[in-house]
Amino acid sequence: MNHNFRELKIWQKGIDLVDLTYDFVETLPGDERYNLVSQMKRCSCSIPSNIAEGCSKRTPNHFTEFLSTSLGSCFELETLLVICERRKFGNEVYRSQLLEKISELKNMSFSFRERIADSAKP
């Protein structure tokens, strides 16, 4: 596909999301470090990682698969944040910021995936 992933706004916002996620999980109860903390770190890192990996693929269809995986991680992280909200875990301000960033990233991902898919059409 020949994209420089570091120049993609979607990847940059994904990296920002990772930073904010790491800040948020520091506010979670210590006994959640092997459950919520670990899972939130992994799925937040998956978002920009899959975007970057997708950039290395040879075809638009392969790239869109990795964008879909990245989107799936957005939905997973959002679900984990809802669990935190229901359990009253973590810093409310960070959680709210994360939910806003996830929403923005999901919208960007849907649009970018469609653009990539459209570029593959004859």
N, CA, C and O atoms as CSV, one atom per row, in Angstrom:
chain,resi,resn,atom,element,x,y,z
A,1,MET,N,N,0.830,-1.199,0.000
A,1,MET,CA,C,0.000,0.000,0.000
A,1,MET,C,C,0.861,1.243,0.000
A,1,MET,O,O,0.469,2.274,-0.547
A,2,ASN,N,N,2.017,1.156,0.602
A,2,ASN,CA,C,2.991,2.231,0.506
A,2,ASN,C,C,2.606,3.502,1.267
A,2,ASN,O,O,2.933,4.602,0.822
A,3,HIS,N,N,1.930,3.373,2.381
A,3,HIS,CA,C,1.635,4.507,3.246
A,3,HIS,C,C,2.733,4.589,4.299
A,3,HIS,O,O,3.196,3.561,4.794
A,4,ASN,N,N,3.147,5.789,4.640
A,4,ASN,CA,C,4.028,5.955,5.788
A,4,ASN,C,C,3.110,6.113,6.993
A,4,ASN,O,O,2.518,7.171,7.206
A,5,PHE,N,N,3.002,5.048,7.773
A,5,PHE,CA,C,2.009,5.038,8.857
A,5,PHE,C,C,2.214,6.167,9.845
A,5,PHE,O,O,1.241,6.651,10.423
A,6,ARG,N,N,3.455,6.608,10.062
A,6,ARG,CA,C,3.715,7.686,11.028
A,6,ARG,C,C,3.108,9.012,10.592
A,6,ARG,O,O,2.891,9.897,11.419
A,7,GLU,N,N,2.837,9.154,9.314
A,7,GLU,CA,C,2.241,10.383,8.794
A,7,GLU,C,C,0.714,10.354,8.796
A,7,GLU,O,O,0.074,11.380,8.565
A,8,LEU,N,N,0.134,9.195,9.052
A,8,LEU,CA,C,-1.329,9.082,9.038
A,8,LEU,C,C,-1.918,9.650,10.324
A,8,LEU,O,O,-1.520,9.265,11.423
A,9,LYS,N,N,-2.861,10.563,10.177
A,9,LYS,CA,C,-3.537,11.152,11.348
A,9,LYS,C,C,-4.190,10.073,12.202
A,9,LYS,O,O,-4.181,10.148,13.430
A,10,ILE,N,N,-4.751,9.079,11.546
A,10,ILE,CA,C,-5.436,8.018,12.269
A,10,ILE,C,C,-4.461,7.242,13.170
A,10,ILE,O,O,-4.811,6.857,14.286
A,11,TRP,N,N,-3.250,7.021,12.679
A,11,TRP,CA,C,-2.237,6.335,13.486
A,11,TRP,C,C,-1.792,7.241,14.638
A,11,TRP,O,O,-1.660,6.780,15.772
A,12,GLN,N,N,-1.563,8.522,14.354
A,12,GLN,CA,C,-1.145,9.472,15.390
A,12,GLN,C,C,-2.180,9.554,16.500
A,12,GLN,O,O,-1.830,9.572,17.680
A,13,LYS,N,N,-3.454,9.604,16.126
A,13,LYS,CA,C,-4.520,9.641,17.140
A,13,LYS,C,C,-4.581,8.325,17.907
A,13,LYS,O,O,-4.911,8.311,19.093
A,14,GLY,N,N,-4.267,7.233,17.245
A,14,GLY,CA,C,-4.194,5.945,17.920
A,14,GLY,C,C,-3.101,5.927,18.976
A,14,GLY,O,O,-3.293,5.385,20.064
A,15,ILE,N,N,-1.968,6.511,18.663
A,15,ILE,CA,C,-0.865,6.600,19.627
A,15,ILE,C,C,-1.270,7.487,20.805
A,15,ILE,O,O,-0.962,7.171,21.954
A,16,ASP,N,N,-1.958,8.591,20.522
A,16,ASP,CA,C,-2.461,9.454,21.605
A,16,ASP,C,C,-3.422,8.673,22.510
A,16,ASP,O,O,-3.417,8.846,23.729
A,17,LEU,N,N,-4.234,7.824,21.905
A,17,LEU,CA,C,-5.173,7.004,22.666
A,17,LEU,C,C,-4.426,6.037,23.585
A,17,LEU,O,O,-4.843,5.814,24.722
A,18,VAL,N,N,-3.335,5.470,23.103
A,18,VAL,CA,C,-2.520,4.577,23.939
A,18,VAL,C,C,-1.995,5.335,25.160
A,18,VAL,O,O,-2.073,4.840,26.285
A,19,ASP,N,N,-1.461,6.533,24.932
A,19,ASP,CA,C,-0.939,7.338,26.048
A,19,ASP,C,C,-2.019,7.603,27.090
A,19,ASP,O,O,-1.785,7.447,28.289
A,20,LEU,N,N,-3.190,8.000,26.635
A,20,LEU,CA,C,-4.280,8.305,27.558
A,20,LEU,C,C,-4.764,7.040,28.275
A,20,LEU,O,O,-5.127,7.089,29.450
A,21,THR,N,N,-4.766,5.927,27.573
A,21,THR,CA,C,-5.159,4.656,28.192
A,21,THR,C,C,-4.195,4.302,29.320
A,21,THR,O,O,-4.621,3.907,30.406
A,22,TYR,N,N,-2.912,4.443,29.064
A,22,TYR,CA,C,-1.918,4.144,30.104
A,22,TYR,C,C,-2.087,5.061,31.313
A,22,TYR,O,O,-1.905,4.629,32.451
A,23,ASP,N,N,-2.436,6.325,31.070
A,23,ASP,CA,C,-2.709,7.245,32.189
A,23,ASP,C,C,-3.950,6.791,32.963
A,23,ASP,O,O,-3.968,6.801,34.194
A,24,PHE,N,N,-4.984,6.393,32.219
A,24,PHE,CA,C,-6.229,5.974,32.862
A,24,PHE,C,C,-6.039,4.726,33.721
A,24,PHE,O,O,-6.515,4.678,34.855
A,25,VAL,N,N,-5.351,3.723,33.196
A,25,VAL,CA,C,-5.238,2.465,33.943
A,25,VAL,C,C,-4.458,2.632,35.240
A,25,VAL,O,O,-4.587,1.819,36.156
A,26,GLU,N,N,-3.653,3.679,35.319
A,26,GLU,CA,C,-2.947,3.963,36.574
A,26,GLU,C,C,-3.919,4.323,37.695
A,26,GLU,O,O,-3.572,4.243,38.873
A,27,THR,N,N,-5.137,4.718,37.325
A,27,THR,CA,C,-6.137,5.118,38.325
A,27,THR,C,C,-7.076,3.971,38.704
A,27,THR,O,O,-7.972,4.150,39.529
A,28,LEU,N,N,-6.877,2.802,38.109
A,28,LEU,CA,C,-7.739,1.647,38.405
A,28,LEU,C,C,-7.264,0.936,39.672
A,28,LEU,O,O,-6.101,1.056,40.059
A,29,PRO,N,N,-8.160,0.203,40.309
A,29,PRO,CA,C,-7.770,-0.545,41.508
A,29,PRO,C,C,-6.645,-1.530,41.207
A,29,PRO,O,O,-6.613,-2.136,40.136
A,30,GLY,N,N,-5.738,-1.684,42.142
A,30,GLY,CA,C,-4.588,-2.565,41.975
A,30,GLY,C,C,-4.955,-4.006,41.673
A,30,GLY,O,O,-4.231,-4.694,40.954
A,31,ASP,N,N,-6.073,-4.468,42.216
A,31,ASP,CA,C,-6.439,-5.862,41.981
A,31,ASP,C,C,-6.968,-6.101,40.564
A,31,ASP,O,O,-7.282,-7.237,40.210
A,32,GLU,N,N,-7.071,-5.047,39.750
A,32,GLU,CA,C,-7.493,-5.185,38.351
A,32,GLU,C,C,-6.300,-5.225,37.392
A,32,GLU,O,O,-6.490,-5.250,36.176
A,33,ARG,N,N,-5.082,-5.231,37.922
A,33,ARG,CA,C,-3.905,-5.129,37.046
A,33,ARG,C,C,-3.785,-6.313,36.088
A,33,ARG,O,O,-3.250,-6.153,34.991
A,34,TYR,N,N,-4.263,-7.489,36.469
A,34,TYR,CA,C,-4.157,-8.657,35.592
A,34,TYR,C,C,-5.404,-8.865,34.753
A,34,TYR,O,O,-5.440,-9.759,33.909
A,35,ASN,N,N,-6.413,-8.061,34.972
A,35,ASN,CA,C,-7.642,-8.208,34.209
A,35,ASN,C,C,-7.862,-6.962,33.346
A,35,ASN,O,O,-7.409,-6.911,32.203
A,36,LEU,N,N,-8.541,-5.981,33.880
A,36,LEU,CA,C,-8.862,-4.785,33.096
A,36,LEU,C,C,-7.621,-4.037,32.624
A,36,LEU,O,O,-7.539,-3.646,31.459
A,37,VAL,N,N,-6.662,-3.837,33.510
A,37,VAL,CA,C,-5.467,-3.055,33.139
A,37,VAL,C,C,-4.739,-3.716,31.976
A,37,VAL,O,O,-4.436,-3.069,30.973
A,38,SER,N,N,-4.468,-4.984,32.115
A,38,SER,CA,C,-3.750,-5.708,31.069
A,38,SER,C,C,-4.520,-5.706,29.752
A,38,SER,O,O,-3.940,-5.467,28.692
A,39,GLN,N,N,-5.803,-5.967,29.816
A,39,GLN,CA,C,-6.621,-6.028,28.600
A,39,GLN,C,C,-6.732,-4.653,27.942
A,39,GLN,O,O,-6.685,-4.551,26.716
A,40,MET,N,N,-6.876,-3.603,28.735
A,40,MET,CA,C,-6.991,-2.257,28.164
A,40,MET,C,C,-5.690,-1.832,27.495
A,40,MET,O,O,-5.706,-1.212,26.432
A,41,LYS,N,N,-4.576,-2.165,28.112
A,41,LYS,CA,C,-3.285,-1.834,27.498
A,41,LYS,C,C,-3.123,-2.569,26.172
A,41,LYS,O,O,-2.717,-1.979,25.171
A,42,ARG,N,N,-3.442,-3.856,26.175
A,42,ARG,CA,C,-3.269,-4.651,24.953
A,42,ARG,C,C,-4.164,-4.160,23.822
A,42,ARG,O,O,-3.701,-3.993,22.694
A,43,CYS,N,N,-5.438,-3.927,24.112
A,43,CYS,CA,C,-6.304,-3.531,22.995
A,43,CYS,C,C,-6.022,-2.098,22.547
A,43,CYS,O,O,-6.188,-1.789,21.367
A,44,SER,N,N,-5.599,-1.211,23.459
A,44,SER,CA,C,-5.257,0.147,23.001
A,44,SER,C,C,-4.019,0.113,22.105
A,44,SER,O,O,-3.959,0.830,21.106
A,45,CYS,N,N,-3.034,-0.712,22.453
A,45,CYS,CA,C,-1.828,-0.838,21.621
A,45,CYS,C,C,-2.146,-1.482,20.271
A,45,CYS,O,O,-1.480,-1.212,19.272
A,46,SER,N,N,-3.159,-2.326,20.254
A,46,SER,CA,C,-3.560,-3.006,19.024
A,46,SER,C,C,-4.085,-2.031,17.974
A,46,SER,O,O,-3.959,-2.279,16.775
A,47,ILE,N,N,-4.666,-0.935,18.419
A,47,ILE,CA,C,-5.295,0.009,17.476
A,47,ILE,C,C,-4.262,0.606,16.518
A,47,ILE,O,O,-4.385,0.399,15.311
A,48,PRO,N,N,-3.245,1.340,16.999
A,48,PRO,CA,C,-2.273,1.881,16.051
A,48,PRO,C,C,-1.367,0.813,15.446
A,48,PRO,O,O,-0.863,0.979,14.335
A,49,SER,N,N,-1.158,-0.291,16.181
A,49,SER,CA,C,-0.302,-1.359,15.655
A,49,SER,C,C,-0.899,-1.984,14.403
A,49,SER,O,O,-0.183,-2.255,13.439
A,50,ASN,N,N,-2.204,-2.214,14.414
A,50,ASN,CA,C,-2.846,-2.795,13.233
A,50,ASN,C,C,-2.901,-1.815,12.070
A,50,ASN,O,O,-2.831,-2.218,10.909
A,51,ILE,N,N,-3.025,-0.542,12.376
A,51,ILE,CA,C,-2.974,0.466,11.303
A,51,ILE,C,C,-1.594,0.436,10.658
A,51,ILE,O,O,-1.474,0.431,9.433
A,52,ALA,N,N,-0.561,0.415,11.482
A,52,ALA,CA,C,0.812,0.378,10.961
A,52,ALA,C,C,1.054,-0.892,10.154
A,52,ALA,O,O,1.614,-0.842,9.059
A,53,GLU,N,N,0.629,-2.030,10.700
A,53,GLU,CA,C,0.838,-3.285,9.988
A,53,GLU,C,C,0.084,-3.302,8.668
A,53,GLU,O,O,0.587,-3.815,7.668
A,54,GLY,N,N,-1.114,-2.747,8.661
A,54,GLY,CA,C,-1.891,-2.686,7.425
A,54,GLY,C,C,-1.188,-1.910,6.330
A,54,GLY,O,O,-1.336,-2.218,5.148
A,55,CYS,N,N,-0.422,-0.903,6.722
A,55,CYS,CA,C,0.322,-0.096,5.741
A,55,CYS,C,C,1.350,-0.923,4.978
A,55,CYS,O,O,1.744,-0.561,3.869
A,56,SER,N,N,1.778,-2.021,5.565
A,56,SER,CA,C,2.813,-2.832,4.916
A,56,SER,C,C,2.237,-3.823,3.912
A,56,SER,O,O,2.990,-4.471,3.185
A,57,LYS,N,N,0.933,-3.950,3.862
A,57,LYS,CA,C,0.313,-4.966,3.019
A,57,LYS,C,C,0.275,-4.536,1.562
A,57,LYS,O,O,0.250,-3.348,1.238
A,58,ARG,N,N,0.271,-5.534,0.703
A,58,ARG,CA,C,0.388,-5.277,-0.732
A,58,ARG,C,C,-0.895,-4.814,-1.396
A,58,ARG,O,O,-0.850,-4.134,-2.421
A,59,THR,N,N,-2.035,-5.172,-0.829
A,59,THR,CA,C,-3.290,-4.830,-1.509
A,59,THR,C,C,-4.210,-4.025,-0.590
A,59,THR,O,O,-4.133,-4.136,0.633
A,60,PRO,N,N,-5.072,-3.223,-1.189
A,60,PRO,CA,C,-6.049,-2.480,-0.382
A,60,PRO,C,C,-6.932,-3.411,0.460
A,60,PRO,O,O,-7.283,-3.079,1.592
A,61,ASN,N,N,-7.286,-4.563,-0.090
A,61,ASN,CA,C,-8.136,-5.489,0.661
A,61,ASN,C,C,-7.451,-5.968,1.939
A,61,ASN,O,O,-8.088,-6.076,2.987
A,62,HIS,N,N,-6.165,-6.251,1.851
A,62,HIS,CA,C,-5.431,-6.653,3.048
A,62,HIS,C,C,-5.384,-5.505,4.059
A,62,HIS,O,O,-5.559,-5.713,5.259
A,63,PHE,N,N,-5.150,-4.311,3.564
A,63,PHE,CA,C,-5.086,-3.140,4.445
A,63,PHE,C,C,-6.422,-2.960,5.164
A,63,PHE,O,O,-6.447,-2.698,6.367
A,64,THR,N,N,-7.527,-3.099,4.440
A,64,THR,CA,C,-8.837,-2.903,5.074
A,64,THR,C,C,-9.098,-3.951,6.157
A,64,THR,O,O,-9.788,-3.671,7.137
A,65,GLU,N,N,-8.550,-5.150,5.985
A,65,GLU,CA,C,-8.692,-6.172,7.032
A,65,GLU,C,C,-8.022,-5.714,8.327
A,65,GLU,O,O,-8.572,-5.896,9.413
A,66,PHE,N,N,-6.842,-5.124,8.208
A,66,PHE,CA,C,-6.142,-4.644,9.400
A,66,PHE,C,C,-6.843,-3.427,10.007
A,66,PHE,O,O,-6.839,-3.254,11.226
A,67,LEU,N,N,-7.441,-2.590,9.168
A,67,LEU,CA,C,-8.229,-1.474,9.687
A,67,LEU,C,C,-9.452,-1.991,10.431
A,67,LEU,O,O,-9.859,-1.413,11.439
A,68,SER,N,N,-10.039,-3.074,9.940
A,68,SER,CA,C,-11.182,-3.684,10.632
A,68,SER,C,C,-10.764,-4.247,11.986
A,68,SER,O,O,-11.506,-4.134,12.962
A,69,THR,N,N,-9.595,-4.845,12.049
A,69,THR,CA,C,-9.090,-5.356,13.320
A,69,THR,C,C,-8.854,-4.211,14.296
A,69,THR,O,O,-9.164,-4.324,15.482
A,70,SER,N,N,-8.309,-3.120,13.797
A,70,SER,CA,C,-8.094,-1.930,14.619
A,70,SER,C,C,-9.429,-1.405,15.156
A,70,SER,O,O,-9.540,-1.040,16.326
A,71,LEU,N,N,-10.425,-1.375,14.292
A,71,LEU,CA,C,-11.766,-0.944,14.709
A,71,LEU,C,C,-12.329,-1.860,15.789
A,71,LEU,O,O,-12.937,-1.395,16.753
A,72,GLY,N,N,-12.125,-3.146,15.624
A,72,GLY,CA,C,-12.581,-4.100,16.631
A,72,GLY,C,C,-11.960,-3.814,17.989
A,72,GLY,O,O,-12.621,-3.940,19.020
A,73,SER,N,N,-10.696,-3.430,17.988
A,73,SER,CA,C,-10.029,-3.076,19.245
A,73,SER,C,C,-10.598,-1.800,19.844
A,73,SER,O,O,-10.641,-1.656,21.065
A,74,CYS,N,N,-11.039,-0.864,18.992
A,74,CYS,CA,C,-11.718,0.343,19.487
A,74,CYS,C,C,-12.989,-0.040,20.232
A,74,CYS,O,O,-13.254,0.459,21.326
A,75,PHE,N,N,-13.765,-0.921,19.635
A,75,PHE,CA,C,-15.012,-1.357,20.267
A,75,PHE,C,C,-14.732,-2.119,21.567
A,75,PHE,O,O,-15.466,-1.981,22.546
A,76,GLU,N,N,-13.675,-2.915,21.567
A,76,GLU,CA,C,-13.305,-3.652,22.775
A,76,GLU,C,C,-12.915,-2.690,23.894
A,76,GLU,O,O,-13.355,-2.851,25.032
A,77,LEU,N,N,-12.097,-1.699,23.577
A,77,LEU,CA,C,-11.679,-0.732,24.588
A,77,LEU,C,C,-12.881,0.055,25.109
A,77,LEU,O,O,-12.982,0.319,26.307
A,78,GLU,N,N,-13.778,0.425,24.220
A,78,GLU,CA,C,-14.989,1.132,24.638
A,78,GLU,C,C,-15.803,0.275,25.615
A,78,GLU,O,O,-16.312,0.781,26.615
A,79,THR,N,N,-15.920,-1.006,25.325
A,79,THR,CA,C,-16.644,-1.916,26.210
A,79,THR,C,C,-15.982,-1.998,27.582
A,79,THR,O,O,-16.667,-1.982,28.605
A,80,LEU,N,N,-14.671,-2.083,27.606
A,80,LEU,CA,C,-13.950,-2.136,28.880
A,80,LEU,C,C,-14.150,-0.854,29.687
A,80,LEU,O,O,-14.229,-0.888,30.915
A,81,LEU,N,N,-14.230,0.268,28.987
A,81,LEU,CA,C,-14.481,1.543,29.669
A,81,LEU,C,C,-15.898,1.599,30.235
A,81,LEU,O,O,-16.116,2.168,31.304
A,82,VAL,N,N,-16.854,1.018,29.532
A,82,VAL,CA,C,-18.225,0.940,30.051
A,82,VAL,C,C,-18.236,0.089,31.322
A,82,VAL,O,O,-18.912,0.429,32.293
A,83,ILE,N,N,-17.499,-0.997,31.315
A,83,ILE,CA,C,-17.391,-1.831,32.520
A,83,ILE,C,C,-16.804,-1.019,33.670
A,83,ILE,O,O,-17.300,-1.080,34.795
A,84,CYS,N,N,-15.755,-0.268,33.390
A,84,CYS,CA,C,-15.151,0.581,34.427
A,84,CYS,C,C,-16.156,1.609,34.943
A,84,CYS,O,O,-16.236,1.867,36.144
A,85,GLU,N,N,-16.909,2.184,34.030
A,85,GLU,CA,C,-17.907,3.180,34.409
A,85,GLU,C,C,-18.969,2.548,35.327
A,85,GLU,O,O,-19.332,3.121,36.354
A,86,ARG,N,N,-19.446,1.392,34.950
A,86,ARG,CA,C,-20.474,0.718,35.747
A,86,ARG,C,C,-19.953,0.307,37.123
A,86,ARG,O,O,-20.695,0.311,38.105
A,87,ARG,N,N,-18.670,-0.047,37.184
A,87,ARG,CA,C,-18.062,-0.460,38.450
A,87,ARG,C,C,-17.531,0.750,39.233
A,87,ARG,O,O,-17.060,0.616,40.362
A,88,LYS,N,N,-17.620,1.936,38.606
A,88,LYS,CA,C,-17.103,3.175,39.203
A,88,LYS,C,C,-15.595,3.084,39.450
A,88,LYS,O,O,-15.085,3.519,40.483
A,89,PHE,N,N,-14.898,2.499,38.463
A,89,PHE,CA,C,-13.447,2.358,38.508
A,89,PHE,C,C,-12.795,3.489,37.720
A,89,PHE,O,O,-13.291,3.887,36.667
A,90,GLY,N,N,-11.702,3.994,38.226
A,90,GLY,CA,C,-10.850,4.904,37.465
A,90,GLY,C,C,-11.304,6.343,37.463
A,90,GLY,O,O,-12.406,6.685,37.894
A,91,ASN,N,N,-10.411,7.168,36.962
A,91,ASN,CA,C,-10.616,8.601,36.884
A,91,ASN,C,C,-11.677,8.923,35.833
A,91,ASN,O,O,-11.547,8.560,34.664
A,92,GLU,N,N,-12.726,9.611,36.274
A,92,GLU,CA,C,-13.854,9.923,35.404
A,92,GLU,C,C,-13.465,10.824,34.232
A,92,GLU,O,O,-13.969,10.653,33.123
A,93,VAL,N,N,-12.581,11.769,34.476
A,93,VAL,CA,C,-12.165,12.700,33.411
A,93,VAL,C,C,-11.401,11.941,32.324
A,93,VAL,O,O,-11.683,12.109,31.138
A,94,TYR,N,N,-10.437,11.107,32.720
A,94,TYR,CA,C,-9.704,10.297,31.740
A,94,TYR,C,C,-10.652,9.393,30.963
A,94,TYR,O,O,-10.548,9.269,29.742
A,95,ARG,N,N,-11.577,8.765,31.680
A,95,ARG,CA,C,-12.511,7.849,31.032
A,95,ARG,C,C,-13.346,8.586,29.984
A,95,ARG,O,O,-13.543,8.088,28.875
A,96,SER,N,N,-13.828,9.760,30.340
A,96,SER,CA,C,-14.621,10.560,29.404
A,96,SER,C,C,-13.782,10.963,28.186
A,96,SER,O,O,-14.262,10.899,27.054
A,97,GLN,N,N,-12.541,11.374,28.414
A,97,GLN,CA,C,-11.652,11.741,27.305
A,97,GLN,C,C,-11.389,10.542,26.398
A,97,GLN,O,O,-11.364,10.667,25.174
A,98,LEU,N,N,-11.196,9.389,27.014
A,98,LEU,CA,C,-10.969,8.177,26.225
A,98,LEU,C,C,-12.173,7.850,25.356
A,98,LEU,O,O,-12.020,7.523,24.179
A,99,LEU,N,N,-13.353,7.934,25.920
A,99,LEU,CA,C,-14.555,7.636,25.142
A,99,LEU,C,C,-14.711,8.598,23.962
A,99,LEU,O,O,-15.132,8.189,22.880
A,100,GLU,N,N,-14.375,9.868,24.168
A,100,GLU,CA,C,-14.427,10.846,23.076
A,100,GLU,C,C,-13.420,10.498,21.992
A,100,GLU,O,O,-13.741,10.524,20.804
A,101,LYS,N,N,-12.198,10.171,22.405
A,101,LYS,CA,C,-11.150,9.829,21.435
A,101,LYS,C,C,-11.492,8.556,20.671
A,101,LYS,O,O,-11.234,8.461,19.471
A,102,ILE,N,N,-12.069,7.585,21.358
A,102,ILE,CA,C,-12.465,6.348,20.685
A,102,ILE,C,C,-13.533,6.638,19.641
A,102,ILE,O,O,-13.468,6.118,18.528
A,103,SER,N,N,-14.506,7.455,19.986
A,103,SER,CA,C,-15.565,7.806,19.041
A,103,SER,C,C,-14.978,8.470,17.800
A,103,SER,O,O,-15.345,8.131,16.675
A,104,GLU,N,N,-14.076,9.407,18.009
A,104,GLU,CA,C,-13.425,10.090,16.895
A,104,GLU,C,C,-12.619,9.100,16.045
A,104,GLU,O,O,-12.671,9.137,14.815
A,105,LEU,N,N,-11.891,8.234,16.705
A,105,LEU,CA,C,-11.060,7.263,15.999
A,105,LEU,C,C,-11.910,6.255,15.219
A,105,LEU,O,O,-11.541,5.855,14.115
A,106,LYS,N,N,-13.034,5.849,15.785
A,106,LYS,CA,C,-13.925,4.935,15.065
A,106,LYS,C,C,-14.436,5.605,13.791
A,106,LYS,O,O,-14.430,4.990,12.725
A,107,ASN,N,N,-14.874,6.852,13.890
A,107,ASN,CA,C,-15.360,7.567,12.704
A,107,ASN,C,C,-14.276,7.689,11.652
A,107,ASN,O,O,-14.526,7.464,10.468
A,108,MET,N,N,-13.079,8.042,12.077
A,108,MET,CA,C,-11.957,8.156,11.140
A,108,MET,C,C,-11.654,6.800,10.501
A,108,MET,O,O,-11.379,6.718,9.304
A,109,SER,N,N,-11.706,5.756,11.297
A,109,SER,CA,C,-11.388,4.411,10.803
A,109,SER,C,C,-12.401,3.951,9.764
A,109,SER,O,O,-12.028,3.412,8.723
A,110,PHE,N,N,-13.692,4.168,10.050
A,110,PHE,CA,C,-14.723,3.800,9.075
A,110,PHE,C,C,-14.493,4.526,7.754
A,110,PHE,O,O,-14.541,3.911,6.689
A,111,SER,N,N,-14.244,5.823,7.819
A,111,SER,CA,C,-14.038,6.614,6.598
A,111,SER,C,C,-12.783,6.185,5.847
A,111,SER,O,O,-12.802,6.027,4.626
A,112,PHE,N,N,-11.699,6.000,6.582
A,112,PHE,CA,C,-10.432,5.619,5.957
A,112,PHE,C,C,-10.559,4.239,5.313
A,112,PHE,O,O,-10.086,4.023,4.198
A,113,ARG,N,N,-11.196,3.314,6.016
A,113,ARG,CA,C,-11.378,1.961,5.475
A,113,ARG,C,C,-12.186,2.009,4.182
A,113,ARG,O,O,-11.874,1.295,3.229
A,114,GLU,N,N,-13.224,2.848,4.143
A,114,GLU,CA,C,-14.032,2.976,2.925
A,114,GLU,C,C,-13.213,3.569,1.781
A,114,GLU,O,O,-13.324,3.122,0.639
A,115,ARG,N,N,-12.392,4.576,2.085
A,115,ARG,CA,C,-11.544,5.187,1.050
A,115,ARG,C,C,-10.572,4.150,0.487
A,115,ARG,O,O,-10.378,4.068,-0.726
A,116,ILE,N,N,-9.969,3.367,1.365
A,116,ILE,CA,C,-9.021,2.340,0.917
A,116,ILE,C,C,-9.755,1.294,0.070
A,116,ILE,O,O,-9.265,0.890,-0.985
A,117,ALA,N,N,-10.917,0.863,0.531
A,117,ALA,CA,C,-11.704,-0.127,-0.215
A,117,ALA,C,C,-12.113,0.418,-1.578
A,117,ALA,O,O,-12.059,-0.299,-2.578
A,118,ASP,N,N,-12.522,1.682,-1.621
A,118,ASP,CA,C,-12.924,2.294,-2.893
A,118,ASP,C,C,-11.748,2.392,-3.857
A,118,ASP,O,O,-11.933,2.302,-5.071
A,119,SER,N,N,-10.546,2.575,-3.329
A,119,SER,CA,C,-9.372,2.683,-4.197
A,119,SER,C,C,-9.060,1.345,-4.876
A,119,SER,O,O,-8.345,1.313,-5.878
A,120,ALA,N,N,-9.585,0.254,-4.344
A,120,ALA,CA,C,-9.336,-1.073,-4.910
A,120,ALA,C,C,-10.326,-1.409,-6.029
A,120,ALA,O,O,-10.113,-2.346,-6.799
A,121,LYS,N,N,-11.405,-0.634,-6.107
A,121,LYS,CA,C,-12.433,-0.918,-7.108
A,121,LYS,C,C,-11.950,-0.467,-8.484
A,121,LYS,O,O,-11.295,0.566,-8.621
A,122,PRO,N,N,-12.287,-1.264,-9.499
A,122,PRO,CA,C,-11.847,-0.898,-10.869
A,122,PRO,C,C,-12.568,0.318,-11.404
A,122,PRO,O,O,-12.309,0.743,-12.530
